[in-house]
Amino acid sequence: MKKTTFNSLLGIVFILLPIFSLAQLPEGSYLLVSDITANVTPSSDYKILKFDNNGENGELFTNVELSWPQDILIANIPNEGHRVLVSNLFSGKITKYDLDGNYVGDFATGIGGPTRMHIRNNELYVLQWFNQFTPEFVLRYSLDGTPLSNFTSTGTPLSIGIDWDAADNMYLSSYGRPSFNGNPAIPPQVHKFNSLGEFESVFISESDLVGPTNIWFDKLGSGDLWVIDYNNNSVKRFDSEGNLIGTIITGLSTPEGVAFLENGNFLIGNGTTGLIKMYDNNGTFIEDFIDAQASLAANLINTNAFYITPATLSLPELVKKKMSFLFPTIGNKFTFDANIVNANDNIIFNDLSGRQLENIELDNSMEWIPSNYDDGIYFISVISGEKKIIQKIILKN
């Protein structure tokens, strides 16, 4: 907890009940953060860090098979369950990890510098930065990794931001670059496509942008389009016709990465400061969600993408049905119901955050005595074929 509120009146201090910091994520959620310090410090690794719902206690989630990571999300992969997907610009891969950060394979390969990803209608949309063989189409994949038809027939080079408006039109930001070595300049713009993926117009021109990255529509308010302008160190707001309303947030430092809370607050990564800032739906600063102390403790130096995990993933990921299959529910010795559980089933013991602590092995007695665990709430999940069940227990020694 970062803050507790106190009121005072006429010298008398009234202590209120603790009020949760506005910068707190939902209980059970955590924040996965990409750190691309390796771009400027070759001796460093690319890494994904994990912070708790207060923006504290950062720890390494993974540094395996990363190559300039660009985006992070969690997808429910058929026959696998929930997996963390990371797009990697240099390797052209989308790599796949379990919820503990273990690398479990590649979701997709051969992409022209994959940047942002978005799941829509059970399909994964992927943007491309530069493809030397084909235009930078918006790619689509089924959630098992099978390539589908391209969503767009017109390429958008250096594409790095995506969202849809209320009418199902898609918008892409193109970061832009000057001409070099005979290569033409690419203007920093936002392009508009219709619901079929057909190019319609340059929605925002280079006259209002310097280097756009993340874009999003204000779905809880005006419906305006917000744009992080990386090279302008700002966040800008545009109306439904693409006209600049104003620069809403200033004074940032190479900002990139955005994530949203259900109440409309949002997080923005503040580049090489290692901070992640929180704002309300109007763009008013609330506080540093990941502050200098938490950033320093986790060695977070240059953030460019992050993802708020759903609170429901604090439970074991494969569980579909709750059922009582062991008793008692409170204690330090438990017996499994042999009519429901087989000793050969895959039985997993998880803590409240969803972290797997052990695989339980049963003998014919069907009894289990946990050891070396603190008192508290835990979950037992049983997986066997189509059987996927869970039960909460309270360990009390």
C-alpha positions as a Markdown table, in Angstrom:
| # | Residue | x | y | z |
|---|---|---|---|---|
| 1 | Met | 0.0 | 0.0 | 0.0 |
| 2 | Lys | 1.5 | 3.3 | -1.1 |
| 3 | Lys | -0.8 | 5.8 | 0.7 |
| 4 | Thr | -3.0 | 6.1 | 3.7 |
| 5 | Thr | -5.2 | 9.1 | 4.1 |
| 6 | Phe | -5.6 | 11.2 | 7.3 |
| 7 | Asn | -7.9 | 14.1 | 8.0 |
| 8 | Ser | -7.4 | 16.8 | 10.7 |
| 9 | Leu | -9.8 | 19.4 | 11.9 |
| 10 | Leu | -9.1 | 22.1 | 14.6 |
| 11 | Gly | -6.1 | 20.3 | 15.9 |
| 12 | Ile | -8.1 | 17.0 | 16.4 |
| 13 | Val | -6.9 | 14.2 | 14.3 |
| 14 | Phe | -9.4 | 11.7 | 13.0 |
| 15 | Ile | -7.8 | 8.6 | 11.6 |
| 16 | Leu | -9.8 | 7.1 | 8.8 |
| 17 | Leu | -9.9 | 3.6 | 7.6 |
| 18 | Pro | -7.1 | 3.0 | 5.1 |
| 19 | Ile | -8.0 | 4.2 | 1.7 |
| 20 | Phe | -6.5 | 2.3 | -1.2 |
| 21 | Ser | -4.1 | 4.3 | -3.4 |
| 22 | Leu | -5.6 | 5.3 | -6.7 |
| 23 | Ala | -2.5 | 3.7 | -8.2 |
| 24 | Gln | -3.4 | 0.3 | -7.0 |
| 25 | Leu | -4.3 | -2.4 | -9.5 |
| 26 | Pro | -7.1 | -4.9 | -8.7 |
| 27 | Glu | -6.3 | -7.5 | -6.1 |
| 28 | Gly | -4.6 | -10.5 | -7.7 |
| 29 | Ser | -3.4 | -8.5 | -10.7 |
| 30 | Tyr | 0.2 | -7.7 | -11.4 |
| 31 | Leu | 2.1 | -5.7 | -14.0 |
| 32 | Leu | 4.5 | -7.2 | -16.6 |
| 33 | Val | 7.0 | -4.7 | -17.8 |
| 34 | Ser | 9.4 | -4.8 | -20.8 |
| 35 | Asp | 12.8 | -3.3 | -20.1 |
| 36 | Ile | 14.9 | -2.6 | -23.3 |
| 37 | Thr | 18.0 | -1.3 | -21.6 |
| 38 | Ala | 20.0 | -3.7 | -23.8 |
| 39 | Asn | 19.5 | -1.3 | -26.7 |
| 40 | Val | 21.8 | 1.3 | -25.1 |
| 41 | Thr | 23.8 | -1.0 | -22.8 |
| 42 | Pro | 24.9 | -4.1 | -24.8 |
| 43 | Ser | 26.1 | -5.9 | -21.6 |
| 44 | Ser | 22.5 | -5.9 | -20.4 |
| 45 | Asp | 19.8 | -8.4 | -21.2 |
| 46 | Tyr | 16.4 | -7.7 | -22.5 |
| 47 | Lys | 14.0 | -8.6 | -19.8 |
| 48 | Ile | 10.4 | -8.7 | -18.6 |
| 49 | Leu | 9.8 | -7.7 | -15.0 |
| 50 | Lys | 6.9 | -8.5 | -12.8 |
| 51 | Phe | 5.5 | -5.9 | -10.2 |
| 52 | Asp | 2.7 | -6.4 | -7.7 |
| 53 | Asn | -0.6 | -4.6 | -7.8 |
| 54 | Asn | 1.0 | -1.7 | -5.8 |
| 55 | Gly | 3.8 | -1.2 | -8.4 |
| 56 | Glu | 6.3 | -2.6 | -5.9 |
| 57 | Asn | 8.4 | -5.8 | -5.3 |
| 58 | Gly | 9.6 | -6.0 | -8.9 |
| 59 | Glu | 11.3 | -9.3 | -9.9 |
| 60 | Leu | 12.5 | -10.9 | -13.0 |
| 61 | Phe | 9.7 | -12.7 | -15.0 |
| 62 | Thr | 11.9 | -13.8 | -17.9 |
| 63 | Asn | 15.0 | -12.8 | -19.9 |
| 64 | Val | 14.9 | -15.8 | -22.2 |
| 65 | Glu | 14.4 | -15.7 | -26.0 |
| 66 | Leu | 13.9 | -11.9 | -26.0 |
| 67 | Ser | 15.1 | -9.7 | -28.8 |
| 68 | Trp | 13.9 | -6.1 | -28.4 |
| 69 | Pro | 10.5 | -6.9 | -27.0 |
| 70 | Gln | 7.7 | -4.6 | -28.2 |
| 71 | Asp | 4.5 | -5.8 | -26.6 |
| 72 | Ile | 3.1 | -8.2 | -24.0 |
| 73 | Leu | -0.3 | -9.8 | -23.6 |
| 74 | Ile | -1.9 | -13.0 | -22.3 |
| 75 | Ala | -3.8 | -15.3 | -24.6 |
| 76 | Asn | -5.8 | -18.4 | -23.8 |
| 77 | Ile | -4.1 | -20.9 | -26.2 |
| 78 | Pro | -6.2 | -24.0 | -27.2 |
| 79 | Asn | -5.0 | -27.2 | -25.4 |
| 80 | Glu | -2.4 | -25.1 | -23.4 |
| 81 | Gly | -4.2 | -22.6 | -21.3 |
| 82 | His | -3.1 | -19.1 | -20.7 |
| 83 | Arg | 0.3 | -18.1 | -22.1 |
| 84 | Val | 2.2 | -14.8 | -22.0 |
| 85 | Leu | 3.0 | -13.7 | -25.6 |
| 86 | Val | 5.9 | -11.3 | -26.3 |
| 87 | Ser | 6.6 | -9.7 | -29.7 |
| 88 | Asn | 10.3 | -9.4 | -30.6 |
| 89 | Leu | 11.3 | -6.9 | -33.2 |
| 90 | Phe | 14.8 | -8.2 | -34.0 |
| 91 | Ser | 14.1 | -11.9 | -34.2 |
| 92 | Gly | 10.7 | -11.6 | -35.9 |
| 93 | Lys | 9.2 | -13.9 | -33.4 |
| 94 | Ile | 6.3 | -13.9 | -31.0 |
| 95 | Thr | 7.6 | -16.0 | -28.1 |
| 96 | Lys | 5.5 | -17.8 | -25.6 |
| 97 | Tyr | 5.8 | -18.3 | -21.8 |
| 98 | Asp | 3.8 | -19.9 | -19.0 |
| 99 | Leu | 2.5 | -17.8 | -16.2 |
| 100 | Asp | 5.7 | -18.4 | -14.2 |
| 101 | Gly | 7.8 | -16.9 | -17.0 |
| 102 | Asn | 9.2 | -20.2 | -18.3 |
| 103 | Tyr | 9.8 | -20.1 | -22.1 |
| 104 | Val | 7.5 | -22.8 | -23.7 |
| 105 | Gly | 8.1 | -22.1 | -27.5 |
| 106 | Asp | 7.3 | -19.7 | -30.3 |
| 107 | Phe | 3.8 | -18.7 | -31.1 |
| 108 | Ala | 4.8 | -17.3 | -34.6 |
| 109 | Thr | 8.0 | -16.7 | -36.5 |
| 110 | Gly | 9.1 | -15.0 | -39.8 |
| 111 | Ile | 7.3 | -11.6 | -39.0 |
| 112 | Gly | 8.8 | -8.4 | -40.3 |
| 113 | Gly | 9.7 | -6.8 | -36.9 |
| 114 | Pro | 6.5 | -7.5 | -34.9 |
| 115 | Thr | 5.5 | -4.6 | -32.7 |
| 116 | Arg | 2.0 | -4.2 | -31.1 |
| 117 | Met | -0.4 | -7.1 | -30.7 |
| 118 | His | -4.2 | -7.0 | -30.1 |
| 119 | Ile | -6.7 | -9.9 | -29.5 |
| 120 | Arg | -10.0 | -9.2 | -31.2 |
| 121 | Asn | -12.8 | -11.7 | -32.0 |
| 122 | Asn | -10.5 | -14.6 | -30.8 |
| 123 | Glu | -7.8 | -13.6 | -33.3 |
| 124 | Leu | -4.4 | -12.1 | -32.7 |
| 125 | Tyr | -3.6 | -9.0 | -34.8 |
| 126 | Val | 0.1 | -8.2 | -35.2 |
| 127 | Leu | 1.7 | -5.0 | -36.5 |
| 128 | Gln | 5.0 | -5.1 | -38.5 |
| 129 | Trp | 7.8 | -2.5 | -38.3 |
| 130 | Phe | 9.7 | -3.4 | -41.4 |
| 131 | Asn | 9.4 | -6.4 | -43.8 |
| 132 | Gln | 12.0 | -6.6 | -46.5 |
| 133 | Phe | 9.9 | -9.1 | -48.6 |
| 134 | Thr | 6.3 | -7.8 | -48.5 |
| 135 | Pro | 4.5 | -4.6 | -47.4 |
| 136 | Glu | 3.9 | -4.2 | -43.7 |
| 137 | Phe | 0.4 | -5.7 | -43.6 |
| 138 | Val | -1.5 | -6.2 | -40.4 |
| 139 | Leu | -1.2 | -9.9 | -39.8 |
| 140 | Arg | -3.7 | -12.2 | -38.2 |
| 141 | Tyr | -3.4 | -15.5 | -36.3 |
| 142 | Ser | -5.8 | -17.9 | -34.7 |
| 143 | Leu | -5.0 | -18.3 | -31.0 |
| 144 | Asp | -3.3 | -21.7 | -31.7 |
| 145 | Gly | -0.7 | -19.8 | -33.8 |
| 146 | Thr | -2.1 | -20.7 | -37.2 |
| 147 | Pro | -1.5 | -17.8 | -39.7 |
| 148 | Leu | -4.7 | -16.4 | -41.2 |
| 149 | Ser | -5.2 | -14.0 | -44.1 |
| 150 | Asn | -3.7 | -10.6 | -43.8 |
| 151 | Phe | -6.2 | -8.1 | -42.4 |
| 152 | Thr | -5.0 | -5.2 | -44.6 |
| 153 | Ser | -4.0 | -5.2 | -48.2 |
| 154 | Thr | -2.0 | -1.9 | -47.8 |
| 155 | Gly | 1.2 | -1.9 | -45.8 |
| 156 | Thr | 1.9 | 0.6 | -43.1 |
| 157 | Pro | 5.6 | 0.7 | -42.5 |
| 158 | Leu | 6.9 | 1.4 | -39.0 |
| 159 | Ser | 3.5 | 0.6 | -37.6 |
| 160 | Ile | 3.5 | 0.6 | -33.8 |
| 161 | Gly | 0.0 | 1.6 | -32.5 |
| 162 | Ile | -3.4 | 0.1 | -33.1 |
| 163 | Asp | -7.0 | 0.6 | -32.0 |
| 164 | Trp | -10.6 | 0.6 | -33.3 |
| 165 | Asp | -13.3 | 3.2 | -33.1 |
| 166 | Ala | -16.9 | 2.6 | -32.2 |
| 167 | Ala | -17.8 | 2.1 | -35.8 |
| 168 | Asp | -15.3 | -0.8 | -36.1 |
| 169 | Asn | -12.8 | 1.3 | -38.2 |
| 170 | Met | -9.1 | 0.4 | -37.4 |
| 171 | Tyr | -6.4 | 3.0 | -36.9 |
| 172 | Leu | -2.6 | 2.5 | -37.1 |
| 173 | Ser | 0.2 | 4.8 | -36.1 |
| 174 | Ser | 3.3 | 4.9 | -38.3 |
| 175 | Tyr | 6.3 | 6.2 | -36.3 |
| 176 | Gly | 8.0 | 7.8 | -39.3 |
| 177 | Arg | 11.7 | 8.4 | -40.2 |
| 178 | Pro | 13.8 | 10.8 | -42.3 |
| 179 | Ser | 15.3 | 9.8 | -45.6 |
| 180 | Phe | 18.6 | 8.0 | -45.5 |
| 181 | Asn | 21.0 | 6.3 | -47.9 |
| 182 | Gly | 18.6 | 6.9 | -50.8 |
| 183 | Asn | 15.6 | 5.5 | -48.9 |
| 184 | Pro | 12.6 | 7.8 | -48.9 |
| 185 | Ala | 11.3 | 9.5 | -45.7 |
| 186 | Ile | 8.3 | 7.9 | -44.0 |
| 187 | Pro | 6.1 | 10.6 | -42.4 |
| 188 | Pro | 4.8 | 10.1 | -38.8 |
| 189 | Gln | 1.1 | 9.6 | -39.3 |
| 190 | Val | -2.0 | 7.8 | -38.2 |
| 191 | His | -3.8 | 5.8 | -40.9 |
| 192 | Lys | -7.5 | 4.9 | -41.0 |
| 193 | Phe | -8.8 | 1.6 | -42.3 |
| 194 | Asn | -12.5 | 0.5 | -42.5 |
| 195 | Ser | -13.9 | -2.6 | -40.8 |
| 196 | Leu | -12.8 | -4.8 | -43.8 |
| 197 | Gly | -9.2 | -3.7 | -43.5 |
| 198 | Glu | -9.3 | -1.4 | -46.5 |
| 199 | Phe | -7.2 | 1.8 | -46.4 |
| 200 | Glu | -9.4 | 4.9 | -46.2 |
| 201 | Ser | -7.2 | 7.9 | -45.3 |
| 202 | Val | -4.4 | 9.5 | -43.5 |
| 203 | Phe | -6.3 | 10.3 | -40.4 |
| 204 | Ile | -3.6 | 12.4 | -38.7 |
| 205 | Ser | -0.8 | 14.0 | -40.7 |
| 206 | Glu | 2.8 | 14.7 | -39.9 |
| 207 | Ser | 2.0 | 18.3 | -39.3 |
| 208 | Asp | 0.6 | 17.3 | -35.8 |
| 209 | Leu | 3.0 | 14.4 | -35.0 |
| 210 | Val | 6.7 | 13.9 | -34.5 |
| 211 | Gly | 6.9 | 10.2 | -33.7 |
| 212 | Pro | 3.7 | 8.5 | -32.6 |
| 213 | Thr | 3.6 | 5.1 | -30.9 |
| 214 | Asn | 0.6 | 3.9 | -28.8 |
| 215 | Ile | -2.8 | 5.1 | -29.8 |
| 216 | Trp | -6.2 | 4.5 | -28.1 |
| 217 | Phe | -9.8 | 5.8 | -28.2 |
| 218 | Asp | -11.4 | 7.2 | -25.1 |
| 219 | Lys | -14.1 | 4.6 | -24.8 |
| 220 | Leu | -15.4 | 5.9 | -21.4 |
| 221 | Gly | -15.7 | 9.5 | -22.4 |
| 222 | Ser | -15.5 | 11.6 | -25.5 |
| 223 | Gly | -14.5 | 9.0 | -28.0 |
| 224 | Asp | -11.5 | 11.1 | -29.0 |
| 225 | Leu | -8.2 | 9.5 | -30.2 |
| 226 | Trp | -5.2 | 9.8 | -27.8 |
| 227 | Val | -1.7 | 9.5 | -29.2 |
| 228 | Ile | 1.6 | 9.1 | -27.4 |
| 229 | Asp | 4.1 | 11.2 | -29.4 |
| 230 | Tyr | 7.4 | 9.6 | -28.4 |
| 231 | Asn | 9.6 | 12.2 | -30.1 |
| 232 | Asn | 7.6 | 15.1 | -28.7 |
| 233 | Asn | 7.6 | 13.7 | -25.1 |
| 234 | Ser | 3.9 | 14.2 | -24.9 |
| 235 | Val | 0.4 | 12.7 | -25.3 |
| 236 | Lys | -2.0 | 14.4 | -27.8 |
| 237 | Arg | -5.7 | 14.3 | -28.3 |
| 238 | Phe | -7.6 | 14.3 | -31.6 |
| 239 | Asp | -11.3 | 14.6 | -32.4 |
| 240 | Ser | -13.4 | 12.2 | -34.6 |
| 241 | Glu | -12.1 | 14.0 | -37.8 |
| 242 | Gly | -8.5 | 13.8 | -36.9 |
| 243 | Asn | -8.2 | 17.4 | -35.8 |
| 244 | Leu | -5.8 | 18.2 | -32.9 |
| 245 | Ile | -7.7 | 19.2 | -29.8 |
| 246 | Gly | -4.6 | 19.8 | -27.7 |
| 247 | Thr | -1.5 | 18.3 | -26.1 |
| 248 | Ile | -2.9 | 16.8 | -22.9 |
| 249 | Ile | 0.3 | 15.5 | -21.2 |
| 250 | Thr | 3.7 | 17.2 | -21.5 |
| 251 | Gly | 7.1 | 16.9 | -19.8 |
| 252 | Leu | 7.5 | 13.1 | -20.4 |
| 253 | Ser | 10.8 | 11.4 | -21.5 |
| 254 | Thr | 10.5 | 9.2 | -24.6 |
| 255 | Pro | 7.1 | 7.8 | -23.5 |
| 256 | Glu | 6.0 | 4.4 | -24.7 |
| 257 | Gly | 3.6 | 1.8 | -23.5 |
| 258 | Val | 0.0 | 2.2 | -22.2 |
| 259 | Ala | -2.3 | 0.1 | -20.1 |
| 260 | Phe | -5.8 | 0.7 | -18.7 |
| 261 | Leu | -7.7 | 0.2 | -15.5 |
| 262 | Glu | -11.4 | -0.5 | -15.4 |
| 263 | Asn | -12.1 | 2.9 | -13.8 |
| 264 | Gly | -10.6 | 4.8 | -16.7 |
| 265 | Asn | -7.2 | 5.5 | -15.2 |
| 266 | Phe | -4.3 | 4.6 | -17.4 |
| 267 | Leu | -0.6 | 4.0 | -17.1 |
| 268 | Ile | 2.1 | 5.4 | -19.4 |
| 269 | Gly | 5.8 | 4.3 | -19.5 |
| 270 | Asn | 8.2 | 7.2 | -19.1 |
| 271 | Gly | 11.1 | 5.8 | -21.1 |
| 272 | Thr | 14.6 | 6.0 | -19.8 |
| 273 | Thr | 13.5 | 7.4 | -16.4 |
| 274 | Gly | 12.3 | 3.9 | -15.5 |
| 275 | Leu | 9.0 | 5.2 | -14.2 |
| 276 | Ile | 5.5 | 4.3 | -15.0 |
| 277 | Lys | 3.0 | 7.1 | -14.5 |
| 278 | Met | -0.7 | 6.9 | -13.8 |
| 279 | Tyr | -3.3 | 9.4 | -15.1 |
| 280 | Asp | -7.0 | 9.7 | -14.8 |
| 281 | Asn | -9.4 | 9.6 | -17.8 |
| 282 | Asn | -8.9 | 13.3 | -18.4 |
| 283 | Gly | -5.1 | 13.0 | -18.5 |
| 284 | Thr | -4.6 | 14.5 | -15.0 |
| 285 | Phe | -1.5 | 13.1 | -13.3 |
| 286 | Ile | -2.2 | 10.9 | -10.2 |
| 287 | Glu | 1.2 | 9.6 | -9.2 |
| 288 | Asp | 4.1 | 7.4 | -10.3 |
| 289 | Phe | 2.7 | 3.9 | -10.2 |
| 290 | Ile | 6.2 | 2.5 | -10.4 |
| 291 | Asp | 8.3 | 5.1 | -8.7 |
| 292 | Ala | 12.0 | 5.8 | -8.5 |
| 293 | Gln | 12.5 | 3.5 | -5.5 |
| 294 | Ala | 10.6 | 0.5 | -7.0 |
| 295 | Ser | 12.3 | 1.1 | -10.3 |
| 296 | Leu | 15.8 | 1.2 | -8.8 |
| 297 | Ala | 15.1 | -1.9 | -6.7 |
| 298 | Ala | 14.1 | -3.9 | -9.7 |
| 299 | Asn | 16.8 | -2.4 | -12.0 |
| 300 | Leu | 14.1 | -1.1 | -14.4 |
| 301 | Ile | 15.8 | 1.4 | -16.6 |
| 302 | Asn | 14.0 | 1.8 | -20.0 |
| 303 | Thr | 10.4 | 0.6 | -20.3 |
| 304 | Asn | 8.6 | 0.4 | -23.6 |
| 305 | Ala | 5.6 | -1.9 | -23.0 |
| 306 | Phe | 3.6 | -3.4 | -20.1 |
| 307 | Tyr | 0.5 | -5.5 | -19.4 |
| 308 | Ile | -1.9 | -5.7 | -16.5 |
| 309 | Thr | -2.7 | -9.3 | -15.9 |
| 310 | Pro | -6.4 | -10.2 | -15.2 |
| 311 | Ala | -7.1 | -10.8 | -11.5 |
| 312 | Thr | -8.7 | -14.1 | -12.4 |
| 313 | Leu | -5.3 | -15.5 | -13.4 |
| 314 | Ser | -4.3 | -15.5 | -9.8 |
| 315 | Leu | -6.1 | -18.8 | -9.8 |
| 316 | Pro | -4.7 | -21.9 | -11.5 |
| 317 | Glu | -5.0 | -21.2 | -15.2 |
| 318 | Leu | -6.6 | -24.4 | -16.5 |
| 319 | Val | -9.4 | -24.7 | -14.0 |
| 320 | Lys | -12.9 | -24.5 | -15.4 |
| 321 | Lys | -15.1 | -25.9 | -12.6 |
| 322 | Lys | -15.1 | -25.6 | -8.8 |
| 323 | Met | -15.9 | -28.8 | -6.9 |
| 324 | Ser | -15.4 | -30.2 | -3.4 |
| 325 | Phe | -13.1 | -33.2 | -3.6 |
| 326 | Leu | -11.0 | -33.1 | -0.4 |
| 327 | Phe | -11.8 | -32.6 | 3.2 |
| 328 | Pro | -11.6 | -30.9 | 5.6 |
| 329 | Thr | -11.2 | -27.5 | 3.9 |
| 330 | Ile | -9.3 | -26.1 | 6.9 |
| 331 | Gly | -6.4 | -27.8 | 8.6 |
| 332 | Asn | -3.0 | -29.4 | 7.9 |
| 333 | Lys | -4.1 | -32.9 | 6.9 |
| 334 | Phe | -6.4 | -33.5 | 3.9 |
| 335 | Thr | -8.1 | -36.5 | 2.3 |
| 336 | Phe | -9.1 | -36.7 | -1.3 |
| 337 | Asp | -12.4 | -38.1 | -2.4 |
| 338 | Ala | -11.5 | -41.3 | -4.3 |
| 339 | Asn | -14.9 | -41.1 | -6.2 |
| 340 | Ile | -13.7 | -37.9 | -7.9 |
| 341 | Val | -9.9 | -38.0 | -7.8 |
| 342 | Asn | -7.6 | -40.7 | -9.0 |
| 343 | Ala | -4.1 | -41.1 | -7.5 |
| 344 | Asn | -2.7 | -40.9 | -11.0 |
| 345 | Asp | -4.3 | -37.5 | -11.8 |
| 346 | Asn | -2.2 | -34.4 | -12.2 |
| 347 | Ile | -2.8 | -32.7 | -8.8 |
| 348 | Ile | -1.3 | -29.2 | -8.5 |
| 349 | Phe | -0.9 | -27.1 | -5.3 |
| 350 | Asn | -0.9 | -23.3 | -5.9 |
| 351 | Asp | -0.7 | -20.3 | -3.7 |
| 352 | Leu | -3.1 | -17.3 | -3.9 |
| 353 | Ser | -1.1 | -15.7 | -6.7 |
| 354 | Gly | -1.4 | -18.7 | -8.9 |
| 355 | Arg | 2.2 | -19.8 | -8.4 |
| 356 | Gln | 2.7 | -23.6 | -8.6 |
| 357 | Leu | 4.2 | -24.9 | -5.3 |
| 358 | Glu | 4.3 | -28.6 | -6.0 |
| 359 | Asn | 2.7 | -31.5 | -7.7 |
| 360 | Ile | 0.9 | -33.7 | -5.2 |
| 361 | Glu | 1.6 | -37.4 | -5.3 |
| 362 | Leu | -1.0 | -39.7 | -3.6 |
| 363 | Asp | -0.8 | -43.2 | -2.4 |
| 364 | Asn | -3.8 | -45.6 | -1.8 |
| 365 | Ser | -4.8 | -43.8 | 1.4 |
| 366 | Met | -5.6 | -40.6 | -0.7 |
| 367 | Glu | -4.2 | -38.5 | 2.2 |
| 368 | Trp | -2.0 | -35.5 | 1.8 |
| 369 | Ile | -0.1 | -33.7 | 4.5 |
| 370 | Pro | 1.5 | -30.4 | 3.3 |
| 371 | Ser | 4.7 | -29.3 | 4.9 |
| 372 | Asn | 6.9 | -26.2 | 5.0 |
| 373 | Tyr | 4.1 | -23.8 | 4.0 |
| 374 | Asp | 2.8 | -20.9 | 5.9 |
| 375 | Asp | -0.8 | -20.7 | 7.1 |
| 376 | Gly | -3.1 | -19.1 | 4.5 |
| 377 | Ile | -5.3 | -19.6 | 1.5 |
| 378 | Tyr | -4.2 | -22.0 | -1.2 |
| 379 | Phe | -5.8 | -23.8 | -4.2 |
| 380 | Ile | -5.7 | -27.4 | -5.3 |
| 381 | Ser | -6.4 | -28.2 | -8.9 |
| 382 | Val | -6.9 | -31.6 | -10.5 |
| 383 | Ile | -6.4 | -32.1 | -14.2 |
| 384 | Ser | -7.0 | -35.3 | -16.0 |
| 385 | Gly | -8.2 | -35.3 | -19.6 |
| 386 | Glu | -11.3 | -33.2 | -19.7 |
| 387 | Lys | -11.5 | -33.1 | -15.9 |
| 388 | Lys | -10.3 | -29.7 | -14.7 |
| 389 | Ile | -11.5 | -28.9 | -11.2 |
| 390 | Ile | -10.4 | -26.7 | -8.3 |
| 391 | Gln | -10.9 | -26.3 | -4.6 |
| 392 | Lys | -9.8 | -23.7 | -2.1 |
| 393 | Ile | -8.3 | -24.8 | 1.2 |
| 394 | Ile | -7.1 | -22.9 | 4.2 |
| 395 | Leu | -3.8 | -24.3 | 5.6 |
| 396 | Lys | -3.7 | -23.9 | 9.4 |
| 397 | Asn | -0.9 | -25.7 | 11.2 |
